[in-house]
Amino acid sequence: MAKIYSKKSLVSQTMKPSEETLSFLLNYSKALSIVRIKNVDIEIISN
């Protein structure tokens, strides 16, 4: 009989990020701005 692999969780408990990591990534992504001048991308972090 074939196994049904879709019922198992794909993310194990050890791979879940902490609240601190999530908070850091969300705040970083909110502060990051990318400005394109001609053919150059400039990343600006406004903190």
VOGU-3710 file (C-alpha; in Angstrom, 3 decimals, decimal comma):
1> makiyskksl> 0,000/0,000/0,000  1,334/3,453/-0,895  2,241/5,859/1,883  0,560/9,252/2,026  3,381/11,732/2,556  1,273/14,889/2,458  -0,191/14,280/5,917  3,135/14,830/7,680  4,286/18,310/8,585  6,985/19,525/6,226
11> vsqtmkpsee> 8,575/21,791/8,863  9,997/20,060/11,869  9,937/21,661/15,299  13,680/22,344/15,186  13,396/24,400/11,988  10,906/26,946/13,328  12,497/30,381/13,898  12,235/32,131/17,236  10,074/35,204/17,820  13,236/37,317/18,015
21> tlsfllnysk> 14,372/36,156/14,575  10,976/36,858/13,024  10,838/40,294/14,607  14,328/41,130/13,338  13,546/40,044/9,768  10,238/41,903/9,651  11,779/45,116/11,000  14,696/44,826/8,576  12,400/44,352/5,599  10,291/47,350/6,647
31> alsivriknv> 13,367/49,575/6,907  14,958/48,441/3,620  14,500/50,594/0,543  15,986/49,894/-2,857  16,553/52,838/-5,170  17,456/52,293/-8,820  19,592/54,983/-10,407  20,331/54,273/-14,046  21,516/50,618/-13,954  22,632/50,590/-10,313
41> dieiisn> 20,523/49,396/-7,382  21,250/51,153/-4,084  20,030/49,574/-0,843  19,168/52,012/1,948  18,350/50,946/5,494  16,448/53,749/7,208  16,907/53,055/10,906
//
